[in-house]
Amino acid sequence: MREISDNATTHDNPEPELPSESPTLTDRISEVLQNGVKAVIGSNRKPPRRFKSLLHGTWLGHPLHPAITDVPIGAWLLAVIFDIVWLASPDANSWAARGAEIAVLIGILAAIAAAVTGLADWSDSYGAERTVGLYHAGLNSLALILYIVSFFLRLADPSGESVAAAILGFIAIVSVFVAAYLGGDMVFGKGTGVNHVAWQEGSHDFVAALPVAELPDNTLRRVEVAGVPVVLVKLGTKYAAIASTCSHAGGPLDEGELQGDVVQCPWHGSRFRMRDGKAITGPATFSQPRYDVQVRDGMIYLRQA
């Protein structure tokens, strides 16, 4: 059984080794911010790290951050439309100024939730995706500050009408759109937060994987089923097998730690139940594909469930 600390939540450098270079200012800022975020959300605590898992969306079975981000974007875009309607005819459309004020407030509240969950996800990133994520967070933070100022300017007027507040909103929405572009680049360009086992298709027929004699009790063993890496374990008289590639960032679960019937990824500390592949501790939100096990004639056979 491979051993790592219960507190292990950082990867063992999944990127190829490159010649050492002096860290850039962005790298240093990212490192300080990441360490701060990890301390707050409990990344370095022992499992099950419930608060961290809550922020990632492990309980939802889907990343929580992108599910929240649509709310502030939609609210603030609606505020822009209300402001345009009000500015086009202030006397006739005073209701639009009040509508913009309410939409801005809803966007601010939702943006705070999006920021907290986004920082939790970003704390487990590295390399280019971490840099893009820092810019993404910076632009969204700028937008949030501008909208907070805009809201108080509206609040200072009994009717909620403020040209300066509307202008700040127009500037802020541009920052939001640029930040959204960078967020899309992280997901679609760099694969941040995607399910890393979504395209793995193992055999649906039983395939010989390993002789029974070669699998000691409570030992993680990597095998291949139709070209797909699978981690196999014997727990007493029962066998369990799930995809070996961690759904969060592609870490090798077979190199992780077995804690009872739970395997912990060596890269970011995601934890999965071996019997059904369910993600029980973040940052992973997607469960692992499970494999049926059959033993006959001294051989272990596997097929994707």
N, C-alpha and C positions, 0 to 999 in steps of 0.2 A: 504494500500500500504506500503510495506516495504521501509524504508528510509535508504540510505547510502549517503556518500558525493560524489559530482561530481568527486572528486579527487581520489576516492577509486580505487586502482588498485592492491592491495595485498589481498590475500585470508584470510579468517578467520580461519586459521589452519584446512584444510580439513583432515589432518591426525588425528588419535585418540590421545587423550591427554596421554602423557607419563611422567614418573617422570622426573623432571627437572635435567639436567646434565650440567656441565660446558662445554661451547662451545670449540670445538677443534680448533687448529690453522687453519685447512682447513675451518672450519665454519666461523671463523673471517675474513679470507681472502675473502671468498665467499661473506660475508655480505658487506664488504667494496667495492668490485668490483661491486656487484649488485647495490648498491646505486649509485655508479658513473655512471654506464651504464643507469640506470633509469633516472638520472638527464639529461644526454646527449640526450636521445631519447624522453624525454618528457612524461615518464610514469605518472608523478604526475600532469600533466596539465589537464585542463578540456577537455571534448570531443570536437571535434572528434579525437584528437591525430593523425593527418594524417601522421606525420613522423614515428611514432611508427608502425602504421598500414602498411605503405609502406615497412618497413623492415621485418615485419612478413610475408607479402604476402597476406594480407586480400584482396587487390584489385585483386589478381590473383586467389583467391579461392583455393589456395594450398600453403603450407609452402614454402617460397622463399629460405631459406637456403639450403635444400637438392637439390634443382634444380640447385644451383650454384656450389656445392661442386664437382660435376663430372668433371668440367672444370679443376681446378688445379690438381686433381688426374690424370686425363688423360694426361694433358700437361707434368707433371713431370715424369710420367711413360714413356712417349715418349722420354723425355730427357735422361732417364736412358738407354733406348735402343740405342739412338744415341751415347751416351758416350761409350757404350760397343762396338758398331761398330767402332767408331773412335779409341779406345784403341787397338782393335784387329789388326788394320792396319793403323797407323797414316798417313803415306804418301799417301796411296791410298784413304783414306776416310776422307780427311780434311773437306769435305762438311758436314759430320755428326757432327763435332764439332760445326759448325755454326748452324746447325739445333737444337742441344741441347741448344745453347745459346738462340735462339728464343723461344723454348718451355719453358725454365725456366722463361723467362720474362712473357710470357702469363700466366703461372701458378702463378707467383707472383701477377699480377694484379687481377686475378680471386680470389686468396686466400684472398686478402684484402677485397673484396666484401663479400666473404663467412664468413670471420671473423666478419665483422660488423653485418651481418644478424644473424649469430649464437649467438653472444653476446646478441642481442635483444631477441632472443628466450630463451636463458639461464637465462636472468634477471627475468623471471617469473617462474623459477623452484625452487624446495625446496627439502630438505631431501637428500636421496641417489642419486636421479637423478642430483641434483645440484652438488654434490661431483664428480660424474662421469663426468659431463659436464665440471667441472673445469680442471680435468686431460686431457680430450679431447681437450679443448682449449689450455692448456699448451703445449701439444705435437705438436699440429698444429702450435702454435706460434714458437716453437723451429725449426720446419721444415721450416717455412717461413723465419726466421732469417738466417738459413743455406743456403737457396736458394738465399737470397739477397746477402750474402757474395760470394756465388758461381758465381752469375751473374756478380758481379763487378770484380772478378778474371778473368772471361772469357773476360769481356769488356776491361781489361787492356792489353790483347794480341790482336794484330791486326787480327789474324786469328781465334780468339775465342777459341784457344786450351789451356787447362789448366788441368793437371792431378789432382792438388789439388782441383780444382772446381768440377771435376767429382767425386772425393772421397767424398767431402761434399754432393754432390747430392745423392750418394749411402746411406750415413748415414741418410740424410733427408727423403728419401723415406721410410725407415724403420719406422721412427717416424710417418710419414703420415699413414702408414698401421696400426700401433698400435692405433693411434688416431681414425681411421676409425672403428676399432673393438669396441672401447669404444662408438663411436657414434651409432653403430648398437645396442649395449647393451642398450643405452638410449631409442631407439625407440622400439626395439623388446622385450627387457627385462623389461623395466620400463614404456613403453607406452607414452614416451614423444613426443608430437607433433602429435599423432595419433587422428583420429576423434572418439571421445568418444560416438557418437551416431550411428556409422556405423552399429552396429549389432542390433539396436533397431528396432523391427518390430511391429508396432501397427496394430490395426484392420483396414481392408479395407471396413468393413461394419460399418454403424453408430452404435455407442454404447452410451447408456445413461451415461452422465457424472455428471451432476449437475442440480438441480432445478434452474430456472431463478431467483427466489426470493433470492437465497443464493449467488448471485454474484453482489455486488455493483459496480457502475461505477468506472473505472480507478483503479481497485484493482487486483493485481496479485493473482491468485488462483491455487493451485496445485490440479490436479485430475489425475486419472489413466484411461488409455484406453487400455484394453487388457493387463494389467500389466505394461504398459509403462507410466512413469511419464510425464505429460503434464502441461504446464502453460497456463492458460486461462484468458482472460481479456475482459471486456466489454468497448468499446470505443464509447460512445454516443449510437447510435442505432445499431452499428455493433459489432460483436464478432471476436476475433482472438485467435488462439491457435498454439503453437509450442512446440516441445520437451522441457522438463524442464531441462534436463541434458545438461550442456554447452559442446559443441563439443570440446572446447579447453582442459579443464582439468577435466570435470565432475562436475563443480560447479552447485548448485541449483538455476536456474534462478528465480524460484518462490520466493526466498528470496532476490532477487536483487531489483533494483530501476526502476520504470517505468518513462520514460522521454518522454512525448507525446505518440507516438506509438512505442517507442524503449525501450527495456529492457536491463539493464546493469547487468552483472554478478557480484555477490558480492566478488568473489575470486580474479580475475585479471582484471576486468573492461572491458571485451569484451562486445560489444553492438550488438544487433540483432533487426531487424525490426519485429514487431509482425505480421504484415499482410502477410509476405512471408518468414520469418525466415532468411533473408539474413544477413550475418555478415558484419557490416559496420565499426567496430572499433576493432583492434587487442588487444590482441594476437591471438584471434580466426581467422582462415582462412576458415574453413568449415561452411557452413550455417546450420541452424537448420531444421530438418524435420517439415513440416507444416501440420496442421490438418484442414480439412473442418469442418465447424460448421453448424448445423441445429437446429432450435428451433421449437418445436411443443408441444402442450398440456402442456405448462409451464415447459418443460424440455429441457436442452441443450444436443444435441447429437454430438459426434465427430467421425471422421474417418481420418486415415492418408491419406494425399493427394498423 
